[in-house]
Amino acid sequence: MNVLGINSVYHESAAALLVDGKLVVAVEEERFNRIKHGKQAEFDNPHQLPERAIRHCLNAAGLTARDIGRVAYSFDAKMRRKQYRAEWWDPRLEETFRLRLGQVRGAIEDLLGRSLGPKLHLVPHHMAHAASAYFPSPFDRAAILTIDGIGETAGSTLAKAVGTRIQSVETFEYPHSIGFVWEVFSGYLGFSHYDASKVMGLAAYGDPEIFREQLRSIVRADEVNYGVNREFLGFHGSGFARMEAMFGPPRESNAEILPRHADMAAALQEATDAAVTALVRRVKRRVPFDNLCLAGGVALNCVTNDVVRRSGEFANVFIPSAPHDAGTAIGAAFAVHCATQKRPPERGKSTPYLGPAFKRSDILAAVKSAGFAARRSKSPARDAANLIADGKIVAWFQGRMEFGPRALGNRSLLADPRRPDMRDILNQKVKHREDFRPFAPSVLAEHAEEWFEVGTQTASHEFMLFACAVRDDRRDLIPAVVHKDGSARVQIVSRTSNPRFHELISCFFAKTGVPIVVNTSFNDSEPIVCAPTDAIVTFRKSGIDALFMDDVFLTAQA
């Protein structure tokens, strides 16, 4: 049985494929169409499918549309109609949304060239999120907490999983959405609604006490109550008038970032930590297991994730590499497999390396087409490590690309963490982004605890999902990856999960005594590069010194 999972209802359009219960491929549409998030999150486009991602899934598995037994779409239009309240937002927009949702079946059947009938399954959005975290986890039972902007109408869902069964135990409907609070604040601070990561980075520069009481009036979170004050939320930022009276005028996108902006971000981060902790305690009471799975866009907040990990409420915490909406393509497919097949799906496989890979012939053709002379390296890991140790910025392109928003060693830009000026160089000359944005360290698993307070290592530590404290005696040795608050968004690299990347860091360690490299996504104000041509285009237009694509490499002087 082959199950195709699709997400396109809001953003992070993606597709995934299960073959006999095994996840064999998953990829985001943005990697192909080069549009960030695949498309804009609008009311009128849930039927715009991730067509290239779907085709790639079929081609990568050697299947045709006729080989697909079931299709899983990560949104249930009937649930939306049943639970929607007219006072929430403009009914005309809602009517447009419903009409476009009604076109989803036709769009999928047109793309596949066949009628699906009962083989098309509409999976509730938060069920898809929950399944995306639970089935790749190492657990056979777990509590699950999904926190995002909105599903059909829910902002957070508490669930219980045992075996192959996931059961919702409590739901918080709109407007009780931490994800929407972050969208509103992102817009208010002059960023896009997608830029929660910028607000999270800015928070380390602020004082949460300045606006603590204001945030408490927006987000309620304690042992008994949890919720969001709709008057400040509106829908996608319509509550700005109330916010202006509380925080001052909103920041224009090109305006200077002031201390009060950082203070707002810090108060928001503190309120989020408190709200998520309250939900974690709540789900622990309802589902008293040792294991917790986190899903939804809010689970990309690595600061809050580490608060949850350190709280000790659950002995084990798992977060997938794509807890945001792209991951619902995987979760929807798992949910449908479990609902329709007697044979359980493959469990506990959490690799993020699920996307496209390219042959040497593809790489050489792209190099030739770009007018470069291909050069070959007998030891790419060693040669790249030597360049990094010499202060060069290296683009590292290898194997199957990552699924999820973080580059994890297969489509990465790498640099020397020992250089105090490296963060500014990367932000200004390569990434062309705000100076306050931090960069992540990728550290050898064997040495992670020596440099960071990581606690018990888990699979999720390999996905760059926890902001761990850098040990006091090591901070001055790796200034390029130490954030303002003394933390770092750590990626632990094991020899098993990514042997080539592990080899590179090992070579750097042998040369410098530091088992860490700076790792940021291989892109410049665009989606992470996917194909060799994407890599060459980004290499050519930015301040990258060398590009390694498997054993083929280019330098800026070539």
N, C-alpha and C positions, 0 to 999 in steps of 0.2 A: 504494500500500500504506500503510495506516494502522496504526501500532503503538502500543498503549496500554501504558505502563509503570506498575507499581504497587510501592510499598514499604509494607508493614505488619507485617513480621515482628517487629520489636522496638519501635521508637519512630520519631518523625519521619515518621509516615505521610504519604504523598504520592502524587501521580499526575502523569504527563507524557504528552505525545502527539507522536509523529512522524507527519507527513503527507508521504508520498513522500520519506522520509529527512530532512526538515527539522523541527527542533524548533520547534513553534508555541506550546506552552503547557506550563507546569509550575507546580504549586501544592501547598502543604502543607495537610493537613486541619485543622490547628490554626487556620488563618486563618478557617475557616468555623465549626467547632464551638466555638471559643474555649477549648479545653482545651489547655494547654501540651503540646507535642510530639505532639498528636493523641490520644494515649492513654498509659497507663502501660506500661512495658516489663515485661510479665508473661509467664509460661509459657503461660497459657491464652487468649491473644487474638491470635495471628498471623492468624487468619481474620477479624478485625474490620477491614474494608476502609475506606479513605478515600473513603467513598461520595460525599460532597459534592464532594471534589476531582475524582473521576472524572467526575461529572456536569458539573462546570464545564468540564473539558477537552473533553468532547463538545460542549457548548453553544457554547463559545468558538470551536470549529472548524466549527460548523455541521453536525455529524455526529450520526448515531444509532448505537446499539449495533450495528446490522447493518452499519455501514460500517467497523467495526474488523476488520482482517484478521488481526492477531496480538495476543496479550496476553502481556506479559513481567512475571513476578513475581520480585523480586530475592532469591530464596532457593531453594536446591535441597535438598529434604527427603531425597532419596536420598543425597546427599553427607553430610548430617548423620548419617543412620543408619549409613553405612559407616564413618565416622571417629570417632564418639562413643565415649568410654571410660567405663565404668560408675563408675569411681572418681572421676570429676571432680565430680559433684554428685548430688543426690538422684534416684535412678532413677524415683521416682514423679512428680517434676516433669517429668522427661524424657519419660515416657510420656504425660503430659497434653499436653506440647508437640507430640509427634508426632501425637497424635489430632487436635489443633486444626489442625496443618498439613495433615492429611488432609481438612479441611473447606474449605481455601482454594479448590479448584476449584469446589466447589458454591456457595460464597459469590459468586465472580466470575460464574459462569453465572447464578445467580439475579438478580444485579444487572443483568447485561446482557440477561437474558431469552432466552438461547440456549445451546445446547450448543457447546463450543469444540473438543472432541476434541484433535487434535494441534496446534491453533492456540494452545494455552496452553503457554508455555515457562517452565520454572523455571530461572532464571539464577543461577549461583553468586554469592553475595553480594559477594565481593571482585572477581570479574569485573565485576559491575555498578558497583562503586566505581571500578575502573580505567577502564572505558569512560566513566564520567561525567566523568572528568578529561581523558582523552586526546582524545575526539572534539571537544569544544569548544575544545581547545587549538589553537595555530597550527602544530603540528608534524605532519610526515608520518612521523616515527619518534621514539620516545622510550623512555626507561626510566620505569617506573611503580612507585611505592611506595605501598601501601595500609596504613595503620596505624589500627586502631580498637579497640573492645572485643572483639568476636568476630563472625566471619561464620558459616558453618556450624560450624566448630570452630577456624578460624584467627584469630590476632590480628594478624598482619602477612603481607603477600604482596609479593614482588618479581616484576615482570613486564617483558616486552619487547613493544613495539608497533611494527609496521612496516605502513604502508598501513592496511588495515582489519582486520588480524589482531593480536590480543593473546594473548600466550602467557605463562603463569606459569612462572617459572624457579626460585623457591624460596619455601617457605611455612613460617612459624613457627606451630605449633599452640598451642592453649590448654595450659598457663596463661601462655604467653609473650605477654602482652598489656599494653602500656603503657596502653591505654584503660581496662582494668579497674583498673590501679593508680591511675589518676586517679579512677575512681569510688569506690574504697575510701577514698582519702585525702579526697575531697570529703565522704563520709559521716562520716569520723573527725573532720574539722574542723567538723562541725556543719551542713554544707550538704546539699542533696539530691545524689543521684547524677548529676544533670544539671548541677551547678554548677561544672564545671571552670573556667569563665570567672572565677568568683569566686576560686578558688584561684590562678589565673594572676595576677589583679590583686593578690592579697595577697602573692604571692611577692616583689614588688619591695620590700616593707617588711622582709624577713627577711635573715638571714645564712646562706647555704647551707653554710658550713663547720661549723656547729653539729651538723647531722645528716648530714653528707656520708657518713660511714662507714656509718651505718645504711641510707641509701639504696643504697649499693653492695652491701649484703647482700641487698637486695630486687631491684634491677635490675642485671643484668650487661651491660656494653656496652663492647666493645673491638674491635680489628681481627679477632679470631678468634671470640670468644664473644658471644652475645646471648641474653638470656633473663630471665625473671621467676621469682623464688622462690615457688613455690605456697604454702608454709607461711604466708607473710604475706598472700597474696592471698585464698585461699578463693574463694568465689563470692558476689559482691555483698556483701562485707564480713564474711564469717564468720571472717576472720583477725584480728579486733580484739584478741583476747586476747594474741597475740604482739606486736602493735603497742603495746599498752598497756605491756608490759614494756620496750619500746624507747623510746617517746615520751612516756609518761605517760598519764593518763586522757583519753579522747576528750572533745571539747568538745560541750556541749549546744547545741542550735540557738539558744537565746536568751541564751547566756552571753557574757561579755566575750571579745573576741579578744585573746589574750595574745601577748607576743613569741615564745614558743616555737611558737605556731601559725604565725606568719609565717615563722619559721625552717624549720619543716617544709615549708611551701609553697615556700620558696626552694630547699631541697635537692631537692625533687621536680622543680622546673623545671630545675635544673641537671642532674639525672640524665636527664631527658627530652631535653634538648639533646644530651647525650652519646650516649644510646641511638639517637636518630633520626639523628644524624650518623654513627654507626657503620653504621646500615642504609643510609644514603645512599652511604657509601663502598663498602659491600658490593654494592649494586646497580650502582654505577659499574663495579666490576670485572667483574660478570657481564654488564652491558649497557653497553659503553663508548661511548655516544652523547653528544651535547652537550646533549640536552634531558631534563628530568625533569618528570614529572607527579606530584603528590601528591594522595592521596585518603584518605578515612576521617575519623572524628571528630577524631583527633589533629591532622589538618591544619588545624583551626581554632585551633591554638595559634600565635598570631601571633609570639610571642617565638622559639619554635623555628623557625618558618618563616624568620624573618630570619637566624637562625644558619645555616640551610641555604643561603639565598641568598648570604650573605657568605662562605661556605666556599669558593666557587669550584669545587667538585667538578663542577658542571654549569654551562655557560655560560648556560642558560636554564631557568627554573623556572616552571611553571604550576600554579595551584590554582584550581578552579572556585569559584563563589560559594556552592555548597552541597556541600562535600566530605563532610558528614556523611550519615547514612542517607537523608535525603530525596533526596539526589542519586542514589541507586541506582535511583529510578524512571526517571530520565533514562538512566542507564547501562544498565539492563536493556533498555530500548527500543532503544538504539543497538546493543547486542550482538545482539539478535534480528534487527534489520534486516540487519546484516552477515552473519548466519548464513543468512538465508533469501532475500535479494535480490541480484541481480547488480549492480544499480545502487548505487554507494557513497552513503553518507549525506552530507548537507551538513556540511562540516568548518569548524572555526575560528570558529564563531559563539558567543561567550561571554557574551552579554548576560544579566544577572540579572533583567531586567524582563520576566518571563514570566507574571505572575499577572493577576488581574482588574483591569480598568479600569471606570470608571463615567461615564455621561453626565451632562451638566449637569442634565438633568431628574431624574436619580436624586439628585443632590446637593441640588437645590432642594426636592425632596419630603422628604428627610431633615431638612433645616433647618426646613421648615414643620411637620413632625410633632413636632419637638422644641420648638416654640414660639418659635423665633428668627425675627427678621426678616432675610432675606438681604440682604447688601450685596455690591456688585460692585466689583472693582478693575480699572482700565484697565491697570495694570502691577503684577501680583502680585509679581513678583520684586523690583522696586524698593521697593514698599511693605513687603514682608516684610523686606528688607534694612535699611530705615530703622528698623523696629521693633527688630530685633536690635541694631543699632548704639546704640539708646537703652536697651539693657539688658533688653529684653523676651524672653520665651521664646515661640517661634513653632512651631506645628505645621504641617508642610508636607506636603500630601496631593495627589498628582498622578499621572496616568498609570497604567501597569500596575505592580502591586506587585512587590516583590522576591521572588525565590526564593532561600531560604537564610536563615540566622539573623540577618543584619545588615541594618539599614535603610540604604539607599544613596542617599537623596535623593528617594524617592517616597512613603515613609511614615516621615518623620523628625521629630524635635524638634530645633530649631536654636536656637543661642544665641551670645553674644559671647565669643570665646576670650580677650579682653583682660582680662576681669574675674576677679580672683583668687578671688572668692567664688562664682563661677558653678557650680563643681563641687558645692559644698555645697548651693547652692540647688536644683540639679537632683536631687541624690541625696535630699535631705530633703523637699522640697516637691512634687516632681513624680513622681520615680521610686520614692520611698519604699523605698530600699535602703541598703546599707552605705556608710558614708562613705568607705571606702578605694577604692571602685570608680571607675576612670578613665573619661574620655569621649574620644571620637575626634575628630580634626580632619579636616574635608573641605577639601581645598586645590585651587586651580586648577592644572591640569596644567602650565601655562606657568610657574608660580612654585614648584613643589614642591621642586625642588633647592635653591632659595635658603633654604628654611626647614627641610628635613629631609634626612637622609642616605639617600636612597631608592635610589641606584644607578641602573641602567638601568631605566626605567619599563616595566612590562609590563601586560598586561590584568588580571592578578591584583592589581595595586596599586589597581585600581578597586573591589575587593571588600572592602577593609579587612582584609587578611589578613597584613600585615607590621607588626611593631613596630619602627619606624625611630627612630634617634636624632634628637632635635631639635638643631639647630645651636646651639652655645653662645651666640652673640650674639643669638639670637632667643628664647631660653627665657623671659626676663622679659617679653617682649611678648605671649605667649600662655599665661599660667599655667594657664588652665582646662583645657588639653589636654595638659600636660606631666606625665607620670607620675613617681612617686617616683624611678625610676631614670634619668630624663632622656629616656625614649622616649615615643613616641606611636603608637597604632594608626591609621596614616594611610589615608585614602581619597583617592586622586587622582581629580579630576573633570575630564573632558575635554568640550569643546564637542560632540564627535561622539556620545559615549555618553549624555550626559544634558544636552541643551541648556538646559532650563528651570532645572535646578539650577545649572548653570554660570553662567547669567545672574544668578541670585540672588547667588551668591558674588562675581561680578564687580561687581555693584552695591554690595555691602558693601565690597569692595576700593576702589572709587572713592571711597567716603565716608570710609573709615578708614585706608587704606593697608595693610591686612592682608588677604591673599587667602585667608582661612580662616574657616570657621565651626565651632562645636561641633556635632557631629551624633551623636544617639543615637536609638535606635528609638522610634517613636511608640507607646508602651504604658506601662502602670503595673501591674506584677505580673500581666501577662496576655500572651497572644500579641500580636504586632504587629497594629495595627488593619488591617482589610481594607476594609470597606465604609464609606460616609459615616456611617451610624448608629454604627458602632464608634468612628469618629473623634469624633463629637459626644459620645458617652457618656464617653470618656476625657477630652476637653476639659473637660466639665462638672464632673468629679469631681476634677480635679487643678489644680495651680498654673500652668497654661498661660495666657499672656496673649492670644494670638491664634491662630486656626485658619484657614489658607488651604486651600481645596479647589478646585483649578484657579483660576478667577477669582472664586470666591465666598469671602467671608471673614467671620469672626465675631470679636468681641473679648470679653474677660471682662466688660466693662461693659454689653454689649448685652443 
